[in-house]
């Protein structure tokens, strides 16, 4: 049976899976990932940091903020402690909609839909630029008259400036009611001592089935939250965001042992 995607072309979701020591990747993905690690040896570390940031954010929003609806855009391949697993472990009635436009993720989406009986999970096959389509289909599962957490984890840096990622985020937040939250993690170039490495990384990503990558400085990442109330400690190194939000015994905390910030992240609430 033919696969619905070309395994000879590296894929961002599968590269990320490889960096997380997953098994859903092919030789082309592993070759690309090794090139990325040669250019930026901290890439495996930051992949783990992103997963830990996601876990802490969902645990915090479910346990402390009482959120019961999540829209995870650019969800990627299923991994340990996916959004529905974390949220429904605290509140089984939680509803989650995953969004991605990657055939490999669609092929594995069944693993993202194993909801608790009390809650519900769904998957929308769509590019994050198509906000209207995403909201339309997500509304079949989520109630947009009640607060929703919009998750954009390690995805906005794949949107070039010409596509105005800030406007995309604004459109999503305009669709959700007051009391909703935005969660963002985003690559930054600020830790690169050799700026030529940014171009080298971009060349690798440009050869994938997705696109190039656009790391952004703290000021531009902070602008995603310009109309929101930032949750303390604000937009910070993702490895340092509310470490206590993930309870002891639930897994190792990943600290930033690189000595510099790789990704920034934060959470903002719509007034």
C-alpha atoms as one frame of an Amber mdcrd trajectory, in Angstrom:
protein
   0.000   0.000   0.000   1.438   3.348  -1.083   1.989   5.946   1.607   0.146
   9.283   1.175   3.445  11.193   1.350   6.936  11.074  -0.140   9.346   9.558
   2.383  12.345  10.711   0.327  11.575  14.360   1.175  12.422  15.384   4.749
   9.475  16.531   6.831   9.460  18.994   9.735   7.104  16.894  11.890   9.205
  13.772  11.378  12.464  15.683  12.029  10.967  16.888  15.313   9.918  13.310
  16.069  13.507  12.136  15.502  14.877  14.854  17.795  12.474  13.597  20.466
  13.771  10.027  19.960  10.536   8.970  18.268  10.102   6.175  15.755   7.857
   7.857  13.143  10.629   9.097  10.844  12.500   7.991   7.725  16.082   8.158
   6.511  15.567  11.507   4.738  14.300  12.990   8.012  17.223  11.563   9.971
  19.730  12.937   7.450  18.153  16.402   7.690  18.040  16.211  11.494  21.731
  15.303  11.640  22.540  18.309   9.450  20.526  20.497  11.819  22.390  19.047
  14.816  25.720  19.719  13.113  24.758  23.361  12.619  23.001  23.746  15.993
  23.924  20.968  18.467  21.304  22.283  20.927  18.404  21.339  18.618  17.610
  18.104  20.455  17.623  19.991  23.747  15.218  22.625  22.464  12.839  19.973
  21.105  12.624  18.517  24.619  12.245  21.988  26.098   9.309  22.682  23.797
   7.516  19.502  24.845   8.083  20.347  28.502   6.839  23.900  27.983   3.694
  22.540  26.308   3.071  20.127  29.196   3.500  22.852  31.821   1.295  25.288
  29.911  -1.574  22.803  29.540  -1.253  21.633  33.156  -1.297  25.266  34.333
  -4.259  26.276  32.166  -6.300  23.206  33.107  -5.417  22.983  36.776  -5.085
  26.635  37.769  -7.066  28.577  35.180  -9.945  26.125  34.719  -9.644  25.921
  30.924 -11.482  22.994  29.384 -11.041  23.722  25.655  -7.817  23.648  23.658
  -7.080  24.449  20.017  -3.621  23.026  19.258  -2.483  24.438  15.907   0.517
  22.808  14.280   0.181  19.863  16.632   2.717  17.613  14.923   3.022  13.883
  15.461   1.589  12.283  18.598   4.073  12.219  21.476   4.058  11.424  25.162
   1.818  13.726  27.200  -0.103  15.169  24.259  -2.514  17.986  25.051  -5.557
  15.759  25.569  -3.612  13.394  27.818  -2.445  16.188  30.122  -5.726  18.136
  30.138  -8.006  15.123  30.553  -5.846  13.683  33.332  -6.958  16.711  35.352
 -10.365  17.371  33.805 -11.746  14.387  31.840 -14.422  16.581  30.261 -11.809
  18.670  28.419 -12.206  19.092  24.652  -9.258  19.340  22.294  -8.999  20.087
  18.589  -5.682  19.367  16.893  -4.806  21.189  13.673  -2.130  20.355  11.109
  -1.887  20.153   7.325   0.814  17.517   7.199  -0.143  14.162   5.603   2.105
  12.285   8.050   0.261  13.839  11.004  -3.096  13.079   9.398  -2.018   9.462
   8.969  -1.308   9.264  12.708  -4.220  11.429  13.844  -6.114   8.478  15.312
  -3.620   8.478  18.181  -4.576  12.106  18.845  -8.262  11.254  19.076  -8.206
   8.792  21.980 -10.340  10.983  24.205 -11.704  10.199  27.631 -15.404   9.217
  27.522 -16.356  12.508  29.182 -14.413  14.710  26.788 -13.818  14.886  23.065
 -10.943  15.174  20.587 -11.015  16.103  16.930  -8.528  16.770  14.140  -8.690
  19.479  11.465  -6.570  19.122   8.341  -5.735  22.742   7.528  -2.914  25.243
   7.104  -2.767  27.646  10.050  -3.013  30.591   7.645  -6.587  29.517   6.867
  -7.988  30.781  10.144 -11.591  30.869   8.915 -11.553  27.195   7.942  -9.938
  26.168  11.232 -12.438  28.087  13.358 -15.365  26.762  11.319 -14.383  23.112
  11.809 -13.137  23.531  15.377 -16.563  24.929  16.297 -17.994  21.458  15.694
 -16.167  20.345  18.844 -15.410  23.512  20.798 -17.889  26.037  22.174 -16.599
  29.446  21.121 -18.870  31.211  23.591 -16.619  29.813  26.360 -12.875  30.359
  26.895 -10.480  28.485  24.611  -6.706  28.092  24.875  -5.080  28.621  21.466
  -1.738  26.779  21.330   0.923  27.723  18.761   3.949  25.738  19.872   7.100
  25.943  17.727   5.117  26.724  14.578   4.981  30.488  13.992   8.659  30.645
  12.987   7.671  28.620   9.911   5.474  31.545   8.816   7.508  34.176   6.941
   7.021  37.858   7.571   5.271  38.336   4.220   2.398  36.183   5.551   2.093
  38.416   8.657   2.004  35.860  11.493   0.880  38.598  13.906  -2.290  39.119
  11.889  -2.885  35.362  11.856  -2.660  35.246  15.650  -4.945  38.280  15.947
  -7.576  36.552  13.820  -7.545  33.481  16.040  -7.819  35.562  19.185 -10.645
  37.614  17.676 -12.614  34.373  17.250 -12.384  33.339  20.899 -14.222  35.025
  23.797 -12.761  37.068  26.679 -11.033  34.852  29.200  -9.368  32.799  26.450
  -5.617  32.243  26.326  -2.818  32.291  23.760   0.240  30.058  24.220   3.265
  30.634  21.962   6.784  29.263  21.776   9.067  30.605  19.061  12.679  30.267
  17.911  14.954  33.239  18.428  18.250  34.134  16.682  19.595  35.919  19.750
  21.715  32.984  20.923  23.551  32.559  17.613  27.112  33.828  17.880  27.633
  32.921  14.213  24.721  34.458  12.312  25.721  32.472   9.217  24.283  29.415
  10.978  20.793  30.919  10.718  21.094  30.851   6.931  22.438  27.295   7.029
  19.502  26.123   9.155  17.068  27.904   6.883  18.574  26.107   3.877  17.963
  22.727   5.529  14.370  23.574   6.419  13.780  25.041   2.956  14.532  21.580
   1.586  11.745  19.974   3.601   8.122  19.467   2.624   7.265  22.601   4.606
   9.302  25.778   4.268  12.194  27.757   5.666  12.422  28.978   9.234  12.334
  32.572  10.525  13.729  32.960  14.063  12.627  36.254  15.630  13.953  38.506
  18.412  12.190  38.855  21.752  10.514  42.129  20.757   8.800  40.546  17.738
   7.755  37.440  19.671   6.341  39.643  22.438   4.195  41.414  19.826   2.042
  38.289  19.522   0.745  39.200  22.992   0.365  42.954  22.412  -3.421  42.948
  22.950  -3.404  40.394  25.761  -2.709  40.344  29.483   0.561  38.491  29.949
   0.674  35.785  32.583   3.740  36.043  34.825   6.650  35.691  34.223   5.852
  37.057  30.750   7.667  36.092  27.552  10.784  34.284  28.729  13.135  31.430
  27.961  10.793  28.422  27.637  13.050  26.313  29.846  12.391  28.713  32.727
   8.664  29.366  32.333   6.803  28.361  35.541   8.792  25.238  36.309   6.530
  24.563  39.291   3.533  24.277  36.937   4.534  20.680  36.161   4.212  18.660
  39.378   7.094  16.737  40.871   7.240  13.123  39.853   5.592  13.714  36.465
   8.865  13.728  34.579  12.268  15.476  34.563  12.405  19.215  34.202  14.630
  20.336  31.344  16.820  23.267  32.297  18.578  25.498  29.832  22.102  24.130
  30.082  23.134  25.832  26.829  23.853  29.115  28.585  21.656  31.105  26.197
  18.051  31.349  25.148  17.003  29.148  22.249  13.234  29.714  22.281  11.006
  32.278  23.935   7.511  31.495  25.088   4.642  32.797  27.129   0.935  32.842
  27.809  -1.453  35.746  27.442  -5.118  36.095  28.364  -7.705  37.929  26.305
  -9.294  40.649  28.467
